[in-house]
Amino acid sequence: MSDERSSRSTARAETNRNIRMAVKCSDLSDLETETWDFLCECGDDGCESWITLTLAEYEALRGKDEPILAAGHTVGVPALARRKAHALAEDAQALRAQAEIQKRRAARHVGKDGG
Ligand SMILES: [Zn+2]
């Protein structure tokens, strides 16, 4: 279920990319101030919200890897939680590796001094 939701969210992000491409490719003079409608990327089945942004605003969000969301809408939590869990797992791994090195170092010391 949650995967379905996140793939819908991805499809919407793709649509938004296409909108941006279309805007960029068309010959429009006032790209800086002109606003465009982008699809809400919350991935909710019934969501048909559009968000009005300038290209600069859109690109700023994209640059931060932030989804385009209507006010009050949230992206599927599982996708974000997964990303966070992955980062935590990497942290834990790094800590474990560090602890391993320190343990070995301590063991060497004990061996030498205890001689
Ligand atoms: Zn939405």
Backbone and ligand atoms as CSV (ligand in chain L), in Angstrom:
chain,resi,resn,atom,element,x,y,z
A,1,MET,N,N,0.838,-1.205,0.000
A,1,MET,CA,C,0.000,0.000,0.000
A,1,MET,C,C,0.869,1.250,0.000
A,2,SER,N,N,1.825,1.244,0.929
A,2,SER,CA,C,2.662,2.420,1.042
A,2,SER,C,C,3.574,2.537,-0.178
A,3,ASP,N,N,3.975,1.398,-0.733
A,3,ASP,CA,C,4.810,1.435,-1.919
A,3,ASP,C,C,4.038,2.008,-3.098
A,4,GLU,N,N,2.742,1.643,-3.161
A,4,GLU,CA,C,1.887,2.172,-4.202
A,4,GLU,C,C,1.831,3.695,-4.099
A,5,ARG,N,N,1.682,4.126,-2.848
A,5,ARG,CA,C,1.578,5.554,-2.605
A,5,ARG,C,C,2.868,6.268,-3.006
A,6,SER,N,N,3.973,5.673,-2.679
A,6,SER,CA,C,5.228,6.341,-2.994
A,6,SER,C,C,5.526,6.296,-4.486
A,7,SER,N,N,5.044,5.264,-5.185
A,7,SER,CA,C,5.266,5.232,-6.626
A,7,SER,C,C,4.363,6.244,-7.324
A,8,ARG,N,N,3.163,6.476,-6.722
A,8,ARG,CA,C,2.314,7.535,-7.251
A,8,ARG,C,C,2.995,8.884,-7.068
A,9,SER,N,N,3.608,9.028,-5.926
A,9,SER,CA,C,4.318,10.264,-5.632
A,9,SER,C,C,5.449,10.472,-6.633
A,10,THR,N,N,6.150,9.393,-6.951
A,10,THR,CA,C,7.242,9.468,-7.921
A,10,THR,C,C,6.719,9.837,-9.299
A,11,ALA,N,N,5.557,9.269,-9.663
A,11,ALA,CA,C,4.962,9.567,-10.964
A,11,ALA,C,C,4.603,11.041,-11.065
A,12,ARG,N,N,4.121,11.603,-9.958
A,12,ARG,CA,C,3.771,13.029,-9.953
A,12,ARG,C,C,5.006,13.900,-10.059
A,13,ALA,N,N,6.057,13.471,-9.380
A,13,ALA,CA,C,7.311,14.214,-9.465
A,13,ALA,C,C,7.793,14.222,-10.914
A,14,GLU,N,N,7.599,13.091,-11.594
A,14,GLU,CA,C,7.975,12.977,-12.999
A,14,GLU,C,C,7.163,13.959,-13.846
A,15,THR,N,N,5.869,14.034,-13.559
A,15,THR,CA,C,5.003,14.972,-14.270
A,15,THR,C,C,5.505,16.399,-14.073
A,16,ASN,N,N,5.864,16.715,-12.843
A,16,ASN,CA,C,6.362,18.055,-12.551
A,16,ASN,C,C,7.650,18.354,-13.303
A,17,ARG,N,N,8.499,17.354,-13.398
A,17,ARG,CA,C,9.737,17.530,-14.159
A,17,ARG,C,C,9.416,17.844,-15.621
A,18,ASN,N,N,8.399,17.145,-16.134
A,18,ASN,CA,C,8.008,17.377,-17.521
A,18,ASN,C,C,7.448,18.786,-17.710
A,19,ILE,N,N,6.683,19.242,-16.716
A,19,ILE,CA,C,6.145,20.601,-16.776
A,19,ILE,C,C,7.304,21.593,-16.826
A,20,ARG,N,N,8.264,21.378,-15.935
A,20,ARG,CA,C,9.414,22.274,-15.875
A,20,ARG,C,C,10.170,22.278,-17.215
A,21,MET,N,N,10.377,21.086,-17.768
A,21,MET,CA,C,11.054,20.963,-19.052
A,21,MET,C,C,10.312,21.735,-20.126
A,22,ALA,N,N,8.978,21.554,-20.124
A,22,ALA,CA,C,8.158,22.211,-21.142
A,22,ALA,C,C,8.276,23.718,-21.017
A,23,VAL,N,N,8.271,24.203,-19.780
A,23,VAL,CA,C,8.391,25.644,-19.557
A,23,VAL,C,C,9.741,26.139,-20.023
A,24,LYS,N,N,10.781,25.384,-19.688
A,24,LYS,CA,C,12.141,25.780,-20.049
A,24,LYS,C,C,12.331,25.803,-21.557
A,25,CYS,N,N,11.707,24.841,-22.220
A,25,CYS,CA,C,11.901,24.715,-23.655
A,25,CYS,C,C,11.080,25.727,-24.448
A,26,SER,N,N,9.988,26.170,-23.856
A,26,SER,CA,C,9.173,27.134,-24.587
A,26,SER,C,C,9.803,28.518,-24.497
A,27,ASP,N,N,9.470,29.337,-25.449
A,27,ASP,CA,C,10.107,30.637,-25.534
A,27,ASP,C,C,9.320,31.660,-24.718
A,28,LEU,N,N,9.604,31.677,-23.423
A,28,LEU,CA,C,8.883,32.591,-22.547
A,28,LEU,C,C,9.869,33.603,-21.984
A,29,SER,N,N,9.459,34.840,-22.071
A,29,SER,CA,C,10.406,35.895,-21.740
A,29,SER,C,C,10.599,36.076,-20.239
A,30,ASP,N,N,9.541,35.865,-19.457
A,30,ASP,CA,C,9.584,36.258,-18.065
A,30,ASP,C,C,9.672,35.078,-17.105
A,31,LEU,N,N,10.682,34.249,-17.325
A,31,LEU,CA,C,10.798,33.029,-16.523
A,31,LEU,C,C,10.955,33.300,-15.034
A,32,GLU,N,N,11.563,34.405,-14.685
A,32,GLU,CA,C,11.866,34.694,-13.278
A,32,GLU,C,C,10.607,34.910,-12.447
A,33,THR,N,N,9.643,35.612,-13.033
A,33,THR,CA,C,8.469,35.996,-12.244
A,33,THR,C,C,7.220,35.224,-12.626
A,34,GLU,N,N,7.247,34.590,-13.788
A,34,GLU,CA,C,6.101,33.815,-14.235
A,34,GLU,C,C,5.880,32.623,-13.309
A,35,THR,N,N,4.632,32.362,-12.957
A,35,THR,CA,C,4.360,31.203,-12.108
A,35,THR,C,C,3.698,30.091,-12.915
A,36,TRP,N,N,3.873,28.878,-12.432
A,36,TRP,CA,C,3.373,27.684,-13.112
A,36,TRP,C,C,2.716,26.771,-12.108
A,37,ASP,N,N,1.802,25.952,-12.606
A,37,ASP,CA,C,1.129,25.014,-11.714
A,37,ASP,C,C,1.833,23.663,-11.737
A,38,PHE,N,N,2.200,23.194,-10.556
A,38,PHE,CA,C,2.807,21.879,-10.422
A,38,PHE,C,C,1.894,20.978,-9.613
A,39,LEU,N,N,1.972,19.692,-9.905
A,39,LEU,CA,C,1.145,18.711,-9.200
A,39,LEU,C,C,1.660,18.492,-7.777
A,40,CYS,N,N,0.731,18.373,-6.841
A,40,CYS,CA,C,1.105,17.997,-5.483
A,40,CYS,C,C,1.681,16.572,-5.519
A,41,GLU,N,N,2.806,16.388,-4.845
A,41,GLU,CA,C,3.489,15.089,-4.893
A,41,GLU,C,C,3.260,14.247,-3.645
A,42,CYS,N,N,2.162,14.523,-2.919
A,42,CYS,CA,C,1.932,13.788,-1.678
A,42,CYS,C,C,1.639,12.314,-1.959
A,43,GLY,N,N,1.173,12.006,-3.165
A,43,GLY,CA,C,0.941,10.609,-3.508
A,43,GLY,C,C,-0.401,10.090,-3.041
A,44,ASP,N,N,-1.195,10.959,-2.436
A,44,ASP,CA,C,-2.517,10.544,-1.974
A,44,ASP,C,C,-3.427,10.307,-3.173
A,45,ASP,N,N,-4.203,9.212,-3.076
A,45,ASP,CA,C,-5.044,8.782,-4.188
A,45,ASP,C,C,-5.973,9.883,-4.676
A,46,GLY,N,N,-6.640,10.554,-3.745
A,46,GLY,CA,C,-7.654,11.528,-4.126
A,46,GLY,C,C,-7.126,12.934,-4.315
A,47,CYS,N,N,-5.842,13.114,-4.180
A,47,CYS,CA,C,-5.281,14.464,-4.226
A,47,CYS,C,C,-5.179,14.967,-5.659
A,48,GLU,N,N,-5.819,16.090,-5.913
A,48,GLU,CA,C,-5.691,16.701,-7.238
A,48,GLU,C,C,-5.253,18.149,-7.098
A,49,SER,N,N,-4.470,18.394,-6.073
A,49,SER,CA,C,-4.039,19.762,-5.812
A,49,SER,C,C,-2.900,20.164,-6.728
A,50,TRP,N,N,-2.942,21.440,-7.072
A,50,TRP,CA,C,-1.862,22.013,-7.872
A,50,TRP,C,C,-1.228,23.126,-7.059
A,51,ILE,N,N,0.065,23.254,-7.165
A,51,ILE,CA,C,0.779,24.279,-6.419
A,51,ILE,C,C,1.380,25.258,-7.413
A,52,THR,N,N,1.123,26.524,-7.173
A,52,THR,CA,C,1.636,27.550,-8.065
A,52,THR,C,C,3.010,28.021,-7.589
A,53,LEU,N,N,3.989,27.825,-8.450
A,53,LEU,CA,C,5.364,28.189,-8.109
A,53,LEU,C,C,6.031,28.852,-9.300
A,54,THR,N,N,7.018,29.675,-9.018
A,54,THR,CA,C,7.885,30.110,-10.112
A,54,THR,C,C,8.872,28.975,-10.356
A,55,LEU,N,N,9.498,28.993,-11.513
A,55,LEU,CA,C,10.489,27.957,-11.820
A,55,LEU,C,C,11.591,27.952,-10.776
A,56,ALA,N,N,11.980,29.148,-10.311
A,56,ALA,CA,C,13.056,29.250,-9.317
A,56,ALA,C,C,12.643,28.549,-8.028
A,57,GLU,N,N,11.386,28.759,-7.631
A,57,GLU,CA,C,10.903,28.119,-6.404
A,57,GLU,C,C,10.880,26.602,-6.560
A,58,TYR,N,N,10.402,26.182,-7.726
A,58,TYR,CA,C,10.360,24.751,-8.001
A,58,TYR,C,C,11.771,24.155,-7.937
A,59,GLU,N,N,12.706,24.829,-8.585
A,59,GLU,CA,C,14.067,24.300,-8.648
A,59,GLU,C,C,14.743,24.318,-7.278
A,60,ALA,N,N,14.375,25.299,-6.446
A,60,ALA,CA,C,14.937,25.352,-5.094
A,60,ALA,C,C,14.502,24.128,-4.293
A,61,LEU,N,N,13.217,23.778,-4.415
A,61,LEU,CA,C,12.710,22.596,-3.718
A,61,LEU,C,C,13.372,21.330,-4.250
A,62,ARG,N,N,13.455,21.245,-5.574
A,62,ARG,CA,C,14.081,20.079,-6.195
A,62,ARG,C,C,15.532,19.945,-5.755
A,63,GLY,N,N,16.203,21.087,-5.656
A,63,GLY,CA,C,17.610,21.079,-5.276
A,63,GLY,C,C,17.822,20.541,-3.869
A,64,LYS,N,N,16.812,20.775,-3.011
A,64,LYS,CA,C,16.898,20.287,-1.640
A,64,LYS,C,C,16.320,18.889,-1.503
A,65,ASP,N,N,15.896,18.329,-2.657
A,65,ASP,CA,C,15.288,17.004,-2.652
A,65,ASP,C,C,13.982,17.002,-1.861
A,66,GLU,N,N,13.292,18.146,-1.900
A,66,GLU,CA,C,12.020,18.263,-1.190
A,66,GLU,C,C,10.882,18.042,-2.178
A,67,PRO,N,N,9.839,17.336,-1.750
A,67,PRO,CA,C,8.688,17.150,-2.628
A,67,PRO,C,C,7.891,18.440,-2.759
A,68,ILE,N,N,7.166,18.568,-3.869
A,68,ILE,CA,C,6.261,19.691,-4.071
A,68,ILE,C,C,4.942,19.325,-3.401
A,69,LEU,N,N,4.548,20.057,-2.371
A,69,LEU,CA,C,3.349,19.684,-1.633
A,69,LEU,C,C,2.404,20.863,-1.460
A,70,ALA,N,N,1.109,20.594,-1.575
A,70,ALA,CA,C,0.099,21.600,-1.260
A,70,ALA,C,C,0.095,21.819,0.246
A,71,ALA,N,N,-0.433,22.982,0.668
A,71,ALA,CA,C,-0.452,23.293,2.094
A,71,ALA,C,C,-1.174,22.199,2.870
A,72,GLY,N,N,-0.559,21.702,3.912
A,72,GLY,CA,C,-1.192,20.695,4.761
A,72,GLY,C,C,-1.019,19.272,4.256
A,73,HIS,N,N,-0.500,19.104,3.054
A,73,HIS,CA,C,-0.289,17.753,2.531
A,73,HIS,C,C,1.090,17.251,2.951
A,74,THR,N,N,1.164,15.968,3.176
A,74,THR,CA,C,2.454,15.379,3.535
A,74,THR,C,C,2.740,14.206,2.613
A,75,VAL,N,N,4.019,13.999,2.376
A,75,VAL,CA,C,4.400,12.886,1.521
A,75,VAL,C,C,4.298,11.604,2.336
A,76,GLY,N,N,4.122,10.471,1.692
A,76,GLY,CA,C,3.995,9.200,2.399
A,76,GLY,C,C,5.122,9.026,3.410
A,77,VAL,N,N,4.756,8.839,4.655
A,77,VAL,CA,C,5.754,8.713,5.721
A,77,VAL,C,C,6.712,7.546,5.486
A,78,PRO,N,N,6.217,6.407,4.996
A,78,PRO,CA,C,7.126,5.269,4.824
A,78,PRO,C,C,8.364,5.606,4.004
A,79,ALA,N,N,8.193,6.383,2.947
A,79,ALA,CA,C,9.333,6.709,2.100
A,79,ALA,C,C,10.373,7.499,2.889
A,80,LEU,N,N,9.916,8.488,3.652
A,80,LEU,CA,C,10.835,9.300,4.429
A,80,LEU,C,C,11.445,8.488,5.565
A,81,ALA,N,N,10.612,7.673,6.217
A,81,ALA,CA,C,11.089,6.867,7.328
A,81,ALA,C,C,12.163,5.898,6.861
A,82,ARG,N,N,11.947,5.334,5.675
A,82,ARG,CA,C,12.930,4.397,5.132
A,82,ARG,C,C,14.272,5.095,4.944
A,83,ARG,N,N,14.191,6.320,4.418
A,83,ARG,CA,C,15.418,7.045,4.144
A,83,ARG,C,C,16.167,7.304,5.455
A,84,LYS,N,N,15.404,7.676,6.492
A,84,LYS,CA,C,16.004,7.986,7.778
A,84,LYS,C,C,16.583,6.720,8.408
A,85,ALA,N,N,15.837,5.639,8.308
A,85,ALA,CA,C,16.290,4.382,8.879
A,85,ALA,C,C,17.596,3.946,8.233
A,86,HIS,N,N,17.694,4.178,6.944
A,86,HIS,CA,C,18.901,3.813,6.224
A,86,HIS,C,C,20.097,4.599,6.747
A,87,ALA,N,N,19.887,5.899,6.956
A,87,ALA,CA,C,20.961,6.746,7.474
A,87,ALA,C,C,21.372,6.292,8.867
A,88,LEU,N,N,20.395,5.946,9.684
A,88,LEU,CA,C,20.675,5.489,11.043
A,88,LEU,C,C,21.469,4.187,11.023
A,89,ALA,N,N,21.106,3.305,10.125
A,89,ALA,CA,C,21.791,2.028,10.015
A,89,ALA,C,C,23.257,2.249,9.652
A,90,GLU,N,N,23.497,3.197,8.767
A,90,GLU,CA,C,24.875,3.493,8.380
A,90,GLU,C,C,25.655,4.067,9.554
A,91,ASP,N,N,25.000,4.931,10.322
A,91,ASP,CA,C,25.637,5.503,11.506
A,91,ASP,C,C,26.020,4.400,12.486
A,92,ALA,N,N,25.069,3.510,12.731
A,92,ALA,CA,C,25.287,2.429,13.682
A,92,ALA,C,C,26.456,1.564,13.229
A,93,GLN,N,N,26.526,1.336,11.922
A,93,GLN,CA,C,27.598,0.518,11.377
A,93,GLN,C,C,28.956,1.184,11.609
A,94,ALA,N,N,28.999,2.480,11.377
A,94,ALA,CA,C,30.237,3.230,11.566
A,94,ALA,C,C,30.660,3.193,13.027
A,95,LEU,N,N,29.688,3.334,13.918
A,95,LEU,CA,C,29.985,3.311,15.349
A,95,LEU,C,C,30.516,1.944,15.773
A,96,ARG,N,N,29.881,0.911,15.250
A,96,ARG,CA,C,30.304,-0.450,15.586
A,96,ARG,C,C,31.740,-0.688,15.129
A,97,ALA,N,N,32.040,-0.241,13.911
A,97,ALA,CA,C,33.384,-0.412,13.364
A,97,ALA,C,C,34.394,0.309,14.244
A,98,GLN,N,N,34.029,1.499,14.689
A,98,GLN,CA,C,34.919,2.284,15.532
A,98,GLN,C,C,35.144,1.584,16.878
A,99,ALA,N,N,34.060,1.068,17.434
A,99,ALA,CA,C,34.147,0.369,18.715
A,99,ALA,C,C,35.034,-0.858,18.577
A,100,GLU,N,N,34.929,-1.530,17.457
A,100,GLU,CA,C,35.714,-2.732,17.174
A,100,GLU,C,C,37.203,-2.379,17.198
A,101,ILE,N,N,37.545,-1.284,16.523
A,101,ILE,CA,C,38.953,-0.856,16.460
A,101,ILE,C,C,39.474,-0.527,17.852
A,102,GLN,N,N,38.642,0.168,18.630
A,102,GLN,CA,C,39.080,0.565,19.960
A,102,GLN,C,C,39.247,-0.638,20.885
A,103,LYS,N,N,38.346,-1.598,20.691
A,103,LYS,CA,C,38.404,-2.803,21.505
A,103,LYS,C,C,39.710,-3.553,21.219
A,104,ARG,N,N,40.040,-3.653,19.923
A,104,ARG,CA,C,41.254,-4.369,19.540
A,104,ARG,C,C,42.498,-3.651,20.082
A,105,ARG,N,N,42.439,-2.310,19.973
A,105,ARG,CA,C,43.564,-1.516,20.446
A,105,ARG,C,C,43.750,-1.736,21.953
A,106,ALA,N,N,42.640,-1.714,22.674
A,106,ALA,CA,C,42.679,-1.904,24.128
A,106,ALA,C,C,43.220,-3.292,24.458
A,107,ALA,N,N,42.813,-4.282,23.688
A,107,ALA,CA,C,43.245,-5.657,23.923
A,107,ALA,C,C,44.756,-5.765,23.747
A,108,ARG,N,N,45.281,-5.068,22.716
A,108,ARG,CA,C,46.730,-5.078,22.488
A,108,ARG,C,C,47.477,-4.501,23.687
A,109,HIS,N,N,46.932,-3.382,24.198
A,109,HIS,CA,C,47.563,-2.722,25.350
A,109,HIS,C,C,47.631,-3.652,26.550
A,110,VAL,N,N,46.490,-4.282,26.802
A,110,VAL,CA,C,46.401,-5.185,27.953
A,110,VAL,C,C,47.431,-6.292,27.811
A,111,GLY,N,N,47.534,-6.857,26.593
A,111,GLY,CA,C,48.459,-7.944,26.353
A,111,GLY,C,C,49.901,-7.518,26.642
A,112,LYS,N,N,50.264,-6.299,26.157
A,112,LYS,CA,C,51.629,-5.814,26.307
A,112,LYS,C,C,51.972,-5.576,27.776
A,113,ASP,N,N,51.055,-4.811,28.443
A,113,ASP,CA,C,51.349,-4.432,29.815
A,113,ASP,C,C,51.310,-5.619,30.766
A,114,GLY,N,N,50.384,-6.518,30.488
A,114,GLY,CA,C,50.202,-7.657,31.389
A,114,GLY,C,C,51.339,-8.658,31.259
A,115,GLY,N,N,52.041,-8.657,30.075
A,115,GLY,CA,C,53.133,-9.488,29.669
A,115,GLY,C,C,53.613,-10.611,30.402
L,1,ZN,ZN,ZN,-1.568,16.361,-2.123
